[in-house]
Amino acid sequence: MLAKRLSKLLFKYFSIFLLLLINSCSNSNFYEHKVLIYGTILEFKFYDTNLDQANQAIDQIVDKLNDLNKKFHPWEKSLISEFNQTHQINNCDQEFIKIIKIAKNYENVTHSQFNPAIGKLIEIWGFHEDIIKGQVPDEEDINKILATQPSLNQLLITDHSISTDNASLKIDLGGMIKGLALDIAKQTYQDMGIKNVLTNFGGNIYAHGKPDKRLWEVAIQNPHNNKLLLAKLKMQPGSAIGTSGDYEKYFIHNHQKYSHLINPKNGQAFSSYSSATVLINPNENDIGIKSDVFSKPLYFSENLVETSKSLQLNHFFTTDHKNQIFISKSFADEIIWLFNEGDFIVEVI
């Protein structure tokens, strides 16, 4: 199968720098394929899978993601960009409505620390363009948007339409689109009876089955130096991992780094953390979406313990700008650190 590349890229968002440690080229039972989509590498590593079946699965997943691009690109031509201009669209299919409702649910689950309705804030920070301008918006403009409290709860949703009276509400699903892609991949593998494959979408990873008697093993790169590894861990079948961070899409102005990750509470483009990583256990619903979405509340959290409890999240860690790592005990018992002694200080919370 030839790799399909979108002519219009969707979300050029962060990748979390997760490297696959198993070298598929060294074992004939492995088949690896990479696709450039949404401006990000989508990587498949199949184990002991029929080649034709693997390629069929890849085709189905990529076709599905291409279709989502036509619906959910926040500023290029799509249903969502139409909504973001007119605040009403009437030609939605059931899949579109379902995804909007999923996003609304996770906004509520995270107490709006994941908020897909703040697309206008992302826009005025300059991240709704292929080339980042690097301009800090006026505080007055930020506060005007915040005053309207944009939320997907302000949508009127019918079977075929969405609308809102809030002119400051613009939808951007960039904070969950890679996780949604992992859930689409998971369902595809289940429908086709594929047993063992690791799917890596820009660093958001889903482990389906396992290679032979081993577990899939991944490494996490240092968020402050992408040439160095921070840690490695083995992923249980059915688990997923994701990270949010300020090191992929950002600009620096007056010595301050501003990231595409915008705090829904204050409209600012920075955090006290440089990254937040979550591991979602097997057998949970929306495992891919959770691995993508739940890292945002942690990234902006003022109290990691309280935030993790509210999300019922046991496996997580954050890194800050002072080379400190704050990690849950459950995760600390499983992860293996790879940095040099003294490079980071690890605190179990």
C-alpha positions as CSV (number, residue, x, y, z in Angstrom):
1,M,0.0,0.0,0.0
2,L,1.2,3.5,-0.8
3,A,1.3,5.9,2.1
4,K,-1.4,8.6,1.8
5,R,-0.5,12.1,2.5
6,L,-3.0,14.8,3.2
7,S,-2.7,17.9,1.0
8,K,-4.2,19.9,3.8
9,L,-2.7,19.2,7.2
10,L,-4.9,19.1,10.2
11,F,-3.5,19.7,13.7
12,K,0.3,20.2,13.8
13,Y,0.3,19.6,17.5
14,F,2.8,18.2,19.9
15,S,4.2,14.8,19.7
16,I,5.2,13.3,23.0
17,F,8.5,11.7,21.9
18,L,7.7,8.1,22.5
19,L,10.2,5.8,20.7
20,L,9.5,2.2,19.9
21,L,12.3,0.1,21.3
22,I,11.5,-3.1,19.4
23,N,13.4,-3.1,16.1
24,S,10.9,-4.5,13.6
25,C,13.5,-4.7,10.9
26,S,15.4,-7.4,12.8
27,N,12.6,-9.9,13.0
28,S,10.7,-11.2,10.0
29,N,7.6,-11.6,12.2
30,F,7.3,-7.8,12.4
31,Y,5.9,-5.5,9.7
32,E,6.3,-1.7,10.1
33,H,4.5,0.9,8.1
34,K,4.4,4.7,8.5
35,V,2.0,7.3,7.1
36,L,2.2,11.1,7.2
37,I,-1.2,12.4,8.3
38,Y,-2.3,15.6,10.1
39,G,1.3,16.7,9.7
40,T,2.3,13.8,12.1
41,I,3.7,10.4,11.6
42,L,1.2,7.6,12.2
43,E,3.3,4.4,12.7
44,F,2.1,0.8,12.8
45,K,4.2,-2.2,14.1
46,F,2.4,-5.5,13.4
47,Y,3.6,-8.7,14.9
48,D,2.8,-12.1,13.3
49,T,0.1,-10.6,11.1
50,N,-0.8,-11.4,7.5
51,L,0.7,-8.7,5.3
52,D,-2.5,-8.2,3.2
53,Q,-4.6,-8.0,6.4
54,A,-2.2,-5.5,7.9
55,N,-2.4,-3.2,4.9
56,Q,-6.1,-3.5,4.7
57,A,-6.3,-2.3,8.3
58,I,-4.0,0.6,7.6
59,D,-6.1,1.6,4.6
60,Q,-9.3,1.6,6.7
61,I,-7.7,3.6,9.5
62,V,-6.2,6.2,7.1
63,D,-9.4,6.6,5.1
64,K,-11.3,7.2,8.3
65,L,-8.9,9.8,9.5
66,N,-9.0,11.5,6.1
67,D,-12.8,11.7,6.5
68,L,-12.4,13.2,10.0
69,N,-10.1,15.8,8.5
70,K,-12.9,17.0,6.2
71,K,-15.2,17.4,9.2
72,F,-13.0,18.7,12.0
73,H,-10.2,20.9,10.7
74,P,-10.6,24.0,12.8
75,W,-9.5,26.6,10.2
76,E,-9.2,24.9,6.7
77,K,-12.4,24.1,4.8
78,S,-14.4,21.7,7.0
79,L,-17.7,21.4,8.8
80,I,-16.1,22.7,12.0
81,S,-14.5,25.7,10.2
82,E,-17.9,26.5,8.8
83,F,-19.4,26.4,12.3
84,N,-16.5,28.5,13.6
85,Q,-17.4,31.2,11.1
86,T,-21.3,31.0,11.2
87,H,-21.9,29.4,14.7
88,Q,-24.4,27.1,13.1
89,I,-24.3,24.1,10.7
90,N,-27.2,22.0,9.7
91,N,-25.8,19.2,7.6
92,C,-24.1,17.0,10.2
93,D,-24.1,13.2,10.1
94,Q,-24.5,11.0,13.1
95,E,-20.8,10.4,13.5
96,F,-20.1,14.1,13.6
97,I,-22.8,14.6,16.3
98,K,-21.4,11.6,18.3
99,I,-17.9,13.0,18.3
100,I,-19.1,16.4,19.4
101,K,-21.0,14.8,22.3
102,I,-17.9,12.8,23.3
103,A,-15.9,16.0,23.4
104,K,-18.6,17.7,25.4
105,N,-18.6,14.8,27.9
106,Y,-14.8,15.0,28.4
107,E,-15.0,18.8,28.9
108,N,-17.4,18.1,31.7
109,V,-15.4,15.1,33.1
110,T,-12.3,17.3,33.3
111,H,-14.2,20.3,34.7
112,S,-13.3,22.3,31.5
113,Q,-9.6,21.9,31.9
114,F,-9.9,20.2,28.5
115,N,-12.1,22.6,26.6
116,P,-12.6,22.2,22.9
117,A,-14.7,25.4,22.8
118,I,-11.7,27.7,23.2
119,G,-10.7,27.7,19.5
120,K,-10.9,31.5,19.4
121,L,-8.2,31.7,22.2
122,I,-6.0,29.3,20.2
123,E,-6.6,31.5,17.2
124,I,-5.7,34.8,18.7
125,W,-2.5,33.2,20.0
126,G,-1.6,32.5,16.4
127,F,-1.9,28.7,16.5
128,H,-4.6,28.4,13.9
129,E,-2.1,28.8,11.1
130,D,0.4,26.6,9.4
131,I,3.2,29.1,10.2
132,I,3.3,30.5,13.8
133,K,3.6,34.3,13.9
134,G,4.8,34.4,17.5
135,Q,2.7,37.3,18.6
136,V,1.3,37.7,22.1
137,P,-2.3,38.8,22.1
138,D,-3.6,41.7,24.1
139,E,-4.7,40.8,27.6
140,E,-8.0,42.7,26.9
141,D,-8.7,40.4,23.9
142,I,-8.1,37.3,26.0
143,N,-10.4,38.6,28.8
144,K,-13.2,39.4,26.4
145,I,-13.2,35.8,25.2
146,L,-12.9,34.4,28.8
147,A,-15.8,36.6,29.9
148,T,-18.2,34.6,27.6
149,Q,-17.1,31.4,29.2
150,P,-17.0,29.4,26.0
151,S,-18.1,25.8,26.5
152,L,-19.6,23.0,24.4
153,N,-22.4,23.1,27.0
154,Q,-23.5,26.3,25.2
155,L,-24.2,24.3,22.0
156,L,-27.7,23.4,20.9
157,I,-27.3,19.9,19.5
158,T,-29.9,18.1,17.4
159,D,-29.7,15.0,15.3
160,H,-28.2,16.9,12.3
161,S,-27.1,20.3,13.5
162,I,-25.2,22.3,16.1
163,S,-25.5,26.0,16.9
164,T,-24.6,28.5,19.6
165,D,-25.4,32.1,20.6
166,N,-21.8,32.6,21.9
167,A,-19.9,34.4,19.1
168,S,-16.7,33.7,21.0
169,L,-17.2,29.9,20.8
170,K,-15.0,28.2,18.3
171,I,-14.4,24.4,18.3
172,D,-11.0,22.9,18.1
173,L,-10.7,19.1,18.7
174,G,-6.9,19.1,18.5
175,G,-6.7,18.0,22.1
176,M,-8.4,14.7,21.5
177,I,-8.0,13.9,17.8
178,K,-4.9,11.7,18.1
179,G,-6.5,9.8,20.9
180,L,-9.7,9.4,18.8
181,A,-7.4,8.0,16.0
182,L,-6.1,5.3,18.5
183,D,-9.6,4.3,19.4
184,I,-10.5,4.0,15.7
185,A,-7.4,1.8,15.2
186,K,-8.3,-0.3,18.2
187,Q,-11.8,-0.9,16.8
188,T,-10.4,-1.8,13.4
189,Y,-8.1,-4.4,14.8
190,Q,-10.9,-5.9,16.9
191,D,-13.2,-6.1,13.9
192,M,-10.6,-7.7,11.7
193,G,-9.3,-10.1,14.3
194,I,-5.8,-8.6,14.3
195,K,-4.0,-9.7,17.5
196,N,-0.8,-7.9,17.9
197,V,0.1,-4.3,16.8
198,L,1.6,-1.2,18.3
199,T,0.1,2.0,17.0
200,N,2.0,5.3,17.5
201,F,0.4,8.5,16.4
202,G,2.8,11.3,17.0
203,G,3.7,9.8,20.4
204,N,0.3,8.8,21.5
205,I,0.5,5.0,21.6
206,Y,-1.9,2.1,21.9
207,A,-0.6,-1.4,22.6
208,H,-2.8,-4.1,21.0
209,G,-1.8,-7.5,22.2
210,K,1.9,-8.2,22.5
211,P,4.8,-9.6,20.4
212,D,5.2,-13.3,21.3
213,K,5.7,-13.7,25.0
214,R,7.1,-10.1,25.5
215,L,5.3,-6.9,26.2
216,W,5.5,-3.9,23.9
217,E,8.3,-1.6,25.2
218,V,8.5,2.1,24.6
219,A,10.8,4.9,25.7
220,I,10.0,8.5,26.5
221,Q,12.3,11.2,25.4
222,N,13.6,14.0,27.6
223,P,11.2,17.0,27.0
224,H,14.1,19.4,27.4
225,N,16.4,17.6,25.0
226,N,14.9,15.4,22.3
227,K,18.3,13.7,21.8
228,L,18.1,12.1,25.2
229,L,15.8,9.5,26.7
230,L,14.0,10.2,29.9
231,A,12.5,6.8,30.7
232,K,11.2,3.5,29.4
233,L,8.3,1.2,30.3
234,K,6.5,-1.9,29.2
235,M,2.9,-1.6,28.1
236,Q,0.3,-4.1,29.0
237,P,-2.0,-5.3,26.2
238,G,-4.9,-2.9,25.7
239,S,-3.1,0.1,27.4
240,A,-2.4,3.5,26.0
241,I,-0.1,6.4,26.8
242,G,-0.1,10.1,25.9
243,T,1.7,13.3,26.8
244,S,1.0,17.0,26.6
245,G,4.0,19.4,26.5
246,D,5.3,22.8,25.5
247,Y,8.2,21.5,23.4
248,E,6.7,20.8,20.0
249,K,4.6,23.7,18.8
250,Y,5.5,27.0,20.5
251,F,7.2,30.4,20.1
252,I,9.5,32.4,22.3
253,H,8.8,36.1,23.0
254,N,10.9,38.2,25.4
255,H,12.6,35.0,26.7
256,Q,9.2,33.4,27.5
257,K,8.0,30.2,25.8
258,Y,4.4,30.2,24.7
259,S,2.9,26.8,23.7
260,H,-0.1,25.9,21.6
261,L,-1.6,24.4,24.8
262,I,-3.9,27.2,26.1
263,N,-5.1,27.2,29.6
264,P,-8.9,27.3,29.4
265,K,-9.1,29.0,32.8
266,N,-6.9,32.0,32.2
267,G,-6.3,32.0,28.5
268,Q,-2.5,31.9,28.9
269,A,-0.2,29.9,26.7
270,F,2.2,28.6,29.4
271,S,2.3,26.3,32.4
272,S,4.4,25.6,35.4
273,Y,5.0,22.2,33.8
274,S,6.9,21.3,30.7
275,S,5.0,18.0,30.1
276,A,2.4,15.7,31.5
277,T,2.2,12.0,30.7
278,V,-0.6,9.6,31.4
279,L,-0.9,5.9,31.1
280,I,-4.4,4.5,30.7
281,N,-5.0,0.9,31.9
282,P,-6.5,-1.8,29.7
283,N,-10.3,-2.4,29.4
284,E,-11.3,1.2,29.9
285,N,-13.7,2.9,27.5
286,D,-12.3,5.5,25.1
287,I,-8.8,4.4,26.0
288,G,-7.2,6.4,23.2
289,I,-9.2,9.6,23.9
290,K,-8.4,9.4,27.6
291,S,-4.7,9.1,26.9
292,D,-4.9,12.3,24.9
293,V,-7.4,14.3,26.9
294,F,-6.4,13.5,30.5
295,S,-2.9,14.9,30.1
296,K,-4.3,18.4,29.7
297,P,-5.8,18.8,33.2
298,L,-2.5,17.6,34.6
299,Y,-0.4,19.9,32.5
300,F,-2.4,22.9,33.9
301,S,-3.0,21.5,37.3
302,E,-2.5,23.5,40.5
303,N,-2.7,20.3,42.6
304,L,-1.7,17.1,40.9
305,V,-3.1,14.8,43.6
306,E,-6.6,16.4,43.5
307,T,-6.6,16.5,39.7
308,S,-5.6,12.9,39.4
309,K,-8.2,11.8,41.9
310,S,-11.0,13.7,40.0
311,L,-10.0,11.8,36.9
312,Q,-9.5,8.5,38.7
313,L,-6.1,8.5,37.2
314,N,-3.4,6.3,38.8
315,H,-0.5,6.4,36.3
316,F,0.9,9.8,35.5
317,F,3.9,12.0,35.9
318,T,4.8,15.6,35.1
319,T,8.1,17.4,34.4
320,D,8.6,21.0,35.2
321,H,11.0,23.7,34.0
322,K,13.4,23.1,36.9
323,N,14.1,19.5,36.0
324,Q,11.8,18.1,38.6
325,I,9.5,15.1,38.0
326,F,6.4,14.5,40.0
327,I,5.1,10.9,39.6
328,S,2.3,8.8,41.0
329,K,3.4,5.8,43.1
330,S,1.7,3.3,40.7
331,F,3.7,4.7,37.8
332,A,6.9,5.0,39.7
333,D,6.8,1.2,40.4
334,E,6.7,0.4,36.7
335,I,8.8,3.0,35.0
336,I,12.6,2.8,34.5
337,W,14.5,6.1,34.4
338,L,17.2,6.5,31.8
339,F,18.6,10.0,32.6
340,N,21.9,10.6,34.1
341,E,22.1,11.0,37.9
342,G,21.5,14.5,38.9
343,D,19.7,15.6,35.7
344,F,16.3,15.3,37.3
345,I,14.9,15.2,40.8
346,V,12.0,12.6,41.1
347,E,9.3,13.1,43.7
348,V,6.7,10.4,44.2
349,I,3.3,11.8,45.1
